[in-house]
Amino acid sequence: MDSAVSEPHNGSAEAGGPTNGTTRPPSTPEGIALAYGSLLLMALLPIFFGALRSVRCARGKNASDMPETITSRDAARFPIIASCTLLGLYLFFKIFSQEYINLLLSMYFFVLGILALSHTISPFMNKFFPANFPNRQYQLLFTQGSGENKEEIINYEFDTKDLVCLGLSSIVGVWYLLRKHWIANNLFGLAFSLNGVELLHLNNVSTGCILLGGLFIYDIFWVFGTNVMVTVAKSFEAPIKLVFPQDLLEKGLEADNFAMLGLGDIVIPGIFIALLLRFDISLKKNTHTYFYTSFAAYIFGLGLTIFIMHIFKHAQPALLYLVPACIGFPVLVALAKGEVTEMFSYESSAEILPHTPRLTHFPTVSGSPASLADSMQQKLAGPRRRRPQNPSAIYEESNPKDPAAVTETREGIEATTSKGLEKKEK
């Protein structure tokens, strides 16, 4: 996972020296401000809209659209898995030719990017389709085995509108595959980020703290301790980072002096911010205090990262500044409002939404429909306990262990009943 804000690369003088025997002029202050401001804006968009879509995703009725929940065990293992992946990529780039590795990775991310971009633009494109648009439903089903042992491998439902979005996304995919243009790279990167924030859900705040704390250490080690992350980020020609040229004002769209931001710096804090938005909604106070607080904390942390990187002219682990801000600011607000217990006891996966009824007990059902129907009829037609008509019988059933009390009570009830009948006859 690339998770660092880096200085310009592709041979810029600020990145550490010339390439091909030439040096490039330093970027202008206007170009630097434009590049960093654009990176900040591009990071905020998928977090904001991804958090909003994560709420709708959690309320989804379709089981196939349910989000992937990250548990505390997953959060604890994630930095280890990410470190192994990062080191493996670094060794691959050192041993094998970058050209063939990037060709393979480009094909892989070409397919993933098209699907992610199609899923991202689908809600927006629905507004442009006319009401009489012929929208047909399709299902792509791929199974393994037969009979009772049949297992679904792929079960993808889509419609004609999805096919149109898929076609538009394919145009961007071909553009990226042929040109590797930075705009196509950013479109895929934004789609990956938004889908990650939308579909990856933390089950509670404690899990979020474990995940962010582990990646906090991971980011510091791989950026400051070694050159592994920066090397992979610069060698990895795949949309795993957002880039923006600092020489855009001088060279236009053909600019190639880039500053970059890893997608990990967007998705990891983003899923924590989305969790706090769902927590805000669960409080039912019609306020989004924790969401806006964490969102402002993210702006502060990323701005601080860019500032320090610009001052020291060295790639910075963004999570070094983002994690304390995104966790610390909401916790301070919770302390001020006296809602720390509610925050850490909130379970995102345990939400019971109005239109998504859930069972607390699942009965065991077995047998054929005919046998189930027969058993239900037998239960309905079975002997029922008759309600005692005699008032004294009620007392006998409720006090069977006291014969003297039963006899005395029976005589009293009978006397009262006989007097009532005599008055009625008169």
N, C-alpha and C positions, 0 to 999 in steps of 0.2 A: 504494500500500500504506500502510495506516495502521500506524504503528509508534511509538506514543508513549503514555506514560501521562499522562492529562490530569486536571485538576481537574474538579469538577462543572460541568455545563453545563445547558442548558435554562433559562437566565436566573437562575442562582443568583448571589448577591452575591459569592461567592468566585471565580466565573469571570470577573468583570470588570464587573459592574454589573447594574442591573435591566432588565427588559423589561416592556412594557405598563404602565410607570409605577409598578411596584410593586417592592419589595425583599423578599427572603426572609430569614428568620432564619438565622443561621449554623448549620451542622450541629453536633450534639452530639458530644463526644468518643467516646461509645459508638457513635453512628452512623457516624462516620469509621472507627473501628477495625473495625466489622462490614463496611463496604464494602470496605476495603482487604484485610482478611483473606479475604473471599469472592473477590475478584479473584485473590489469590494462589493460593487453593485451586483455583479454576476453571482457572487457567493450568497447574497441576501435573498435573491429571487427564489431559488429552489428551496431554501429553508422556509420562507414565508408561505409560499403556495404549497409546498410539500407538507407542512404542518397542518394547513387547512384541509388538504385532501386526506391526511391521515385520519382525521376525525370522521370523514365520510367513509373511509375504508373500514374503520372499526365498526361502523354502523351498517356495513354491507350485509345484505341478506344472502348473497351468493357465497357458498362455501369455498368456491375456487378463487374468490377474490379476497379471502381473509388474509390478514397480514402475517408475516413471519415474526414470531415473538422471540426475543432474546432473553434467556434466563441468566441468572447469576453465574451458573456454571459455564455457559457460553461466553459470558463477558470475561470471566477469569482466563479462559483458554485463548481468547481472541488475540491478545498481544503475542503469545507464543507462536500461534499459527501465522500471524502476519510477519513476525520476524523470520520464520523459516522460509516463507514465500519470498520475502525481500532478499534474503541471502541467496536463495536459489536462483533468483533472476540475476543477481549480481554475478554469480559464478558462471551462469550461462553466457552472459555478455562478455566475460573475460575469456572463456574457453572457445566458444563458437563465434561464427561470424554474425555480426549484428544484422546484416542484411536479411539473412534467411529467418532469423528469429522474429524480426519485425514484420516480415511478410506473413508468417504464420499467425502472429498476434493480430495483424491488421485484418485478416480474414475472420478471425474469431470475434473481434470487436465490431467488425462490419455487420455481422448478423445480430449481435446483441444490441448494437447501437440503433439499428433499424427498428427492432421490437420496442426498445425503450422509448425512442422518439415517437413512434406511433402511439404508444400508450399515453405519452405526455400530451400530445396535441389532440387526442381524440375528444376530450370534453370541450375544447375550444372550437374544433371543427364542426361539432354537432349544431352549433348556432348558425352556421353558414349553409347548411343543407335545407332545401325547400321542404315544405310540409308534405308535398306529394312525392317526395323522393322514394323510389322503390327500394325499400330496405328489406333484404332477405336474410334469414338466419342460417348460419352454417355451424358445423361442429367437426372438428378434427379429432378423431378418436383412434388411439393406437394402444392395443392391448397385448398382453402376453399370456399364453396358456389358453385353456378352454374349460367350459363348464364351471364348476364351483371354484376351480383354481385360477380362473381368469383374473388377471391383475391389470389395472389401468396404468399405462406408462405416460401417455399424453392424452389429456382431455381438454381441448381448447375450443371454446365457443366464441364465435365472432359473427359479424354481419357485414352488409355491403359497405356501410360507412367505415367500418374498420379496414376494409380492403382499400378504400380510397386513401385513408391515412397511411396505410402501409406503403402504397405506391408513392405518395409524396415523401415519405421518410426514405424510401429506396433511392430517390434522386439525390438526397443529401448523402446517403451512404456511398453511392458511386462517385460523387464529387470528392468525398473524403478519401476513398480508396485510390483514386487516380492522382489527386493533387496534394493530398495531406494538408489542405489549406487550414489555416488556424480558425477560420470562422466555422467550417464544418466540424473541426475538432471540438470547438466550444459548444456547438449545438448538441453533439453527442454527450459531452461532459455535463452540460446542464440537465439533459434528459436522465443520465445515470444518477445525478445527485438528487433530482426531484423524486425519482422512483425509489431511491434508497430511503429518503426521509419519509415518504408515503407508506412504503410497504414493510420497512423494518421497524418493529415496535419493541421498546423496552417494557418489561412487565411491571417494573416499579422504579422508584427513584434510587433505591439502594443499588440495584443492578446498574443503573446509569452511572452512579458514582464509581462502581467497580470498573466498568468499561472505560470511562474517561480517565480514571486514575492509572489503570494499566497502560493505556496508550500514551498518557502523559510521560511515563518513564520510557516507553518504547521510542517515542519521538525524540526525546532528548538524547538517548543513547545513540540512535542511528544517524542523527544529524551532527551532534557535537563530538561524539566518540569516534565515529568513522566517517568515511566519505561514501558509504554504501548507498544511502538514500538519494543523495544528490546525483551520484553517478547513474543510478537506475532511472531517476526522473529525467535526466538529460538524454539517456540512450533509448529509453522506452518510447517508441513511436506509436502510441496508442492514446485514445481519449481518456486517460486517467488523471488528467490535470487540465485546468483552465489556463489559457495563455492570452497575453495581450501585448502587442508590439509597442515598444517605447519610441520607435522611430516612425510611428504611423503618420505624424504630421509632415514628415519629410518624404516618405516613400509611398504613402497611401496603403492600399490593400496588399501590396507586395512587400510590406515591411517584414523584417525577419530578426529583429533584436528584441527578444521576448522576455517578459517577466511572467512567472507562473505560480499557480496556486494548486496544490494537490487536492483531489476530491475528498480525501480523508478528512481534511480540515473543514469540509462543508458537511459531509454526511454524519460524521460522528457527533459533533455538537448539535447538528440538526435533529437527529432522532431524540436527543435529550430535550431540546426545546419543544419538539412536537409532543413529547410526553407531558411536559408542563402545561401545554395548551389543553390536553385532554383532562389533566388534573383541574385546571381552571373551570372547565365545563362541568366536571363532576361536583364541584362545590355549589353549583346552581345559584351563583350570586350575580350573574350577568356581567361579570368583569373578567378581564384576561390579564390580571396583574402579573402573574408569574410568567406568562408567555411574553408580554412586552418587556418585563424586566430582563429575562434571559436573552431576548432578542437584542436589547440595547447593550447587554453585557458582551454579546458576540461582536457587535460593531466596535465596542471599545477594545476588546482583545485583539481582533484582527487589525484594527488601526494601529494599536501599539506594536504589533508584530512588524507591520510594514515600516513604521517609523524607526524601530531599532535596526531592522535589516538595512534600511537606507543609510543610517548613521555609521554602522560598522562594516557595511559592504560585504556581508556574509549571509548565506542562507540561514534562515531561522526556523526552528521547530515551532510551528504556529500553535500547536496544542500546549506548549509551555505557557502561553499567555491566555489561550482560549479556555482551557480547563478550569483554572482558578476563577476566572471571571464568570463562566457559565454556571458553575456550581455555587460559588461564593455569593453572588448577588441575589439569586432566588432564596438561598438559605437565610441570608440576612433579612430579607423581606418577610419570610416565614417567622423568624424570631420576633420581628417587630409586631407582626399580627397575631402571634401566638398560635400558629398553625403548623408548627414543625411536626407534631405527631400525625396530623392529618396528611401532611405531605409524604412522610415516609411509610405510612400505612396504606397509602393508595395503591391499588392493584389495577393496572390497566387491563389485564387479561380477564379480570373478574367483573368487568362492567356488564350490567344488565340493561340493555338499551330498550326503549319503548317498543320498537317493532321487531325485536329479536328475542322472543321468549326462550328461556332456558329451563331445563328440568334439573331439579336438585336430586331426583332419584330416578334412575332408569330401570323400569321393570324388566325382568327376564322373560322373553317371549320365544317360544320354540314350538315346532310342530307346523302342520299344514293349516291353511285357512279354514278348511272344513272341520278339523279337530278343535281348533280354537273356537269356532262358532258353536259346536256341540257342547263344549265345556261351559261356555257362557250361558247357554240355554239351561243346562243342568243346574247351574248356580241360581238362575232366576226362578226355575221351577222347584227348587229344593224346599224342604220344610222350613217354615219361618217360625220364629218364636212368637207365640200368641201373647197379646197384651192382656194381662189379667183384668177382668171386668170388676171383680169384687174388691172394694177398697181394702178390706182386711187382708186380702191375698198380697197386696203390694207390701204391706208391712211385714208379712210372713217371709217374703222373699228377701227383704232388706235386713231382717233380724232373725235368721233361722236358729241362732244359738241361744235364744232366751225364750223358752216355752211359756213361762209364767207371764212374761210381758206380752207375748203374742196372744195368750188367752184373754188377759185383761183388756188388751186393746181391741180384740175382736168383739168382746161383749159390749164395750163402750160404743163401738162403731155400729153394731147391730141395734143397740138401744136408740141411738141417735137417728138411725135410718127409719126405725119403726115409728118414732114420734113424728118424723117428717111426713110419713105416709098417712098417719092418722089425721094430721092437720090438713093435708091435701084433700082427704076424703070428705072432711067436714066442710 
